Amino acid sequence: MTTTSNALTNLRPVGGTALQADHHRTVYRANTEPVDADAYPAGLSAVIDVRRVDETDAVPHPLATTPGYQRVPMFDPSSGLESAAEAIALEDQYIDWLDRHRSGIADALRAVAATDGDVLVCCSAGKDRTGIVSALLARHWGADLDAVGADYAVSAERLVDRFARERAASADPEATATAQRCVPEIMTTVIEHVERRWGSVDDYLRAIGLQDAEIAAL
């Protein structure tokens, strides 16, 4: 039985509507749930699903049969790991991803750049992998660090019911709660790391393989 469309709680424009007000298209971010297709904005030109293949097989995206749907897994299967064992805190995991999964991050951003119309970027909860893509985009568009952190933290309130269900079903609720942590400082720490190491988000994008024309198209 298909759930009701209000289950898609974490759908919103990346960085908030005001940040994209003067853009020629809107880039949305979202979680993935078995909802009706009309839960999504009408007229999407692309859906960029950054989940692993086993995730997309287990829970097919509601828009998977539409022409613009693309499976663009962020996690590089050749790495053998999602993140280093010592990367326990979410900010440390995300920072690890910037190198370990740079090809997947580049592919996702390249797919956004290649789309003229409205775009949806999504993963399972719309918080972690989608959060990285969204934070890089928002900072590239000129959002300040506080705004980037605040946009990330919106997922905490949007996913409160989902997170409660996950903790209740978890064999390790403490580890699950750690993975669900969603405060502004996580993403501001990540962007600060990017700018210390690479100089700017745009310089990071160049380092992972995006061309200047692709960066401009974002």
C-alpha positions in Angstrom: 0.0 0.0 0.0 1.4 3.4 -1.0 1.9 5.8 1.9 0.4 9.3 1.8 2.4 12.1 0.2 2.9 13.9 3.6 5.5 11.2 4.4 8.0 13.1 2.2 8.9 15.4 5.1 12.4 16.5 4.1 11.6 17.9 0.7 12.7 21.6 0.3 14.8 23.9 -1.9 18.5 23.7 -1.2 19.5 26.6 1.1 15.9 27.8 1.3 13.8 29.6 -1.3 15.4 33.0 -0.9 18.9 31.7 -1.7 17.7 30.5 -5.2 15.3 33.4 -5.9 17.3 34.8 -8.8 18.2 31.4 -10.3 16.8 30.1 -13.5 15.9 26.8 -11.9 15.3 25.3 -8.5 17.5 22.6 -6.9 15.5 20.6 -4.3 16.7 18.2 -1.7 14.6 15.3 -0.2 14.5 12.1 1.6 13.2 9.0 -0.2 10.0 7.2 0.9 7.4 5.1 -1.0 5.1 8.1 -1.7 2.9 9.0 -4.6 4.6 10.8 -7.5 2.5 13.9 -6.8 4.4 14.4 -3.5 7.2 15.9 -5.6 7.3 19.3 -7.4 5.8 19.1 -10.9 8.1 19.4 -13.9 11.4 18.1 -12.5 13.9 17.8 -15.3 16.2 15.5 -13.3 16.1 13.4 -10.2 19.6 12.6 -8.9 19.4 9.6 -6.5 22.7 9.3 -4.6 21.8 6.2 -2.7 23.7 2.9 -3.1 22.4 0.4 -5.8 21.2 -2.0 -3.1 19.2 0.9 -1.5 17.6 1.9 -4.8 16.8 -1.8 -5.5 15.2 -2.3 -2.1 13.2 1.0 -2.1 12.8 2.1 -5.7 12.4 5.8 -6.1 8.8 6.9 -6.8 10.0 8.8 -9.9 12.4 6.0 -11.1 10.4 5.4 -14.3 10.5 9.1 -15.3 12.9 10.2 -18.1 15.0 12.4 -15.8 15.7 9.9 -13.1 19.4 9.1 -12.6 21.1 6.7 -10.2 24.3 8.5 -9.2 25.7 6.6 -6.1 27.8 8.9 -4.0 29.7 6.1 -2.2 32.5 4.8 -4.4 32.2 0.9 -4.3 35.9 0.6 -5.1 36.8 2.1 -1.7 35.4 -0.8 0.2 34.4 1.5 3.0 31.8 4.2 3.5 34.2 6.0 5.9 37.3 5.3 7.9 36.8 3.3 11.1 38.1 6.1 13.3 35.6 8.6 11.8 32.9 8.2 14.4 31.4 11.7 14.6 29.3 12.7 11.7 31.5 15.7 10.8 34.5 13.4 10.7 32.7 10.9 8.4 31.6 13.7 6.1 35.2 15.1 5.9 36.4 11.6 5.1 33.8 11.4 2.3 35.2 14.5 0.7 38.3 12.5 -0.4 37.1 8.9 -0.3 34.0 9.5 -2.3 35.1 12.5 -4.4 34.2 10.8 -7.6 30.6 10.2 -6.5 30.3 13.8 -5.2 31.7 15.1 -8.5 29.2 12.9 -10.5 26.3 14.2 -8.5 27.3 17.9 -8.9 28.1 17.3 -12.6 24.5 15.9 -13.0 23.1 19.1 -11.4 25.2 21.3 -13.7 24.1 19.4 -16.8 20.4 20.0 -16.1 18.7 23.2 -17.3 15.4 22.7 -15.4 14.5 22.0 -11.9 16.5 19.3 -10.1 15.9 17.0 -7.1 18.9 15.5 -5.2 17.9 12.8 -2.8 19.2 9.9 -0.6 17.5 7.9 2.0 16.9 10.5 4.8 17.9 13.5 2.7 20.4 14.5 5.5 23.9 13.1 5.0 24.8 12.4 1.4 22.2 14.9 0.2 23.4 17.2 2.9 27.0 17.2 1.5 25.8 18.1 -2.0 23.5 20.7 -0.7 26.0 22.4 1.5 28.6 22.6 -1.3 25.9 24.1 -3.6 24.7 26.6 -1.0 28.2 27.8 -0.2 29.0 28.0 -4.0 25.9 30.2 -4.4 27.1 32.5 -1.7 25.3 31.3 1.5 27.2 32.3 4.7 28.3 29.5 7.1 25.5 30.1 9.5 23.0 29.7 6.7 24.7 26.5 5.5 24.6 25.1 9.0 21.0 26.1 9.5 19.8 24.5 6.3 21.5 21.2 7.3 19.9 21.3 10.7 16.3 21.7 9.3 16.5 17.9 8.7 16.4 17.3 12.4 12.8 18.6 12.7 11.7 17.2 9.4 12.9 13.7 10.3 11.9 13.5 13.9 9.2 10.8 13.4 11.4 8.7 11.1 14.3 9.0 13.5 12.1 7.8 16.4 11.1 4.8 14.5 14.7 4.0 13.6 15.8 4.2 17.2 12.9 2.0 18.3 13.8 -0.7 15.8 17.6 -0.4 16.3 19.7 -3.1 18.1 22.1 -0.3 19.0 20.0 2.8 19.8 23.0 4.8 20.9 24.8 4.3 17.6 21.7 5.1 15.7 21.3 8.3 17.7 24.9 9.3 16.8 24.1 8.7 13.1 21.0 10.9 13.4 22.8 13.8 15.0 21.8 16.9 13.0 23.0 20.3 14.3 24.4 23.3 12.4 28.0 22.8 13.7 28.4 19.5 11.8 28.1 21.1 8.4 29.8 24.4 9.3 32.8 22.3 10.4 32.8 20.4 7.1 32.7 23.6 5.0 35.4 25.2 7.2 37.5 22.2 6.5 37.0 22.5 2.8 38.0 26.1 2.8 41.1 25.5 5.0 42.3 22.7 2.9 41.3 23.7 -0.7 40.8 27.4 -0.3 37.2 27.6 -1.3 34.3 25.3 -2.4 35.0 26.1 -6.0 38.6 25.1 -5.6 37.4 21.8 -4.0 35.1 21.3 -7.0 38.1 21.8 -9.4 40.2 19.4 -7.3 37.6 16.6 -7.7 37.4 17.1 -11.4 34.8 19.6 -12.3 35.6 22.0 -15.1 35.1 25.7 -14.8 32.2 25.5 -17.3 30.5 22.9 -15.1 31.1 25.0 -12.0 29.6 28.0 -13.7 26.6 25.9 -14.8 25.8 25.1 -11.1 
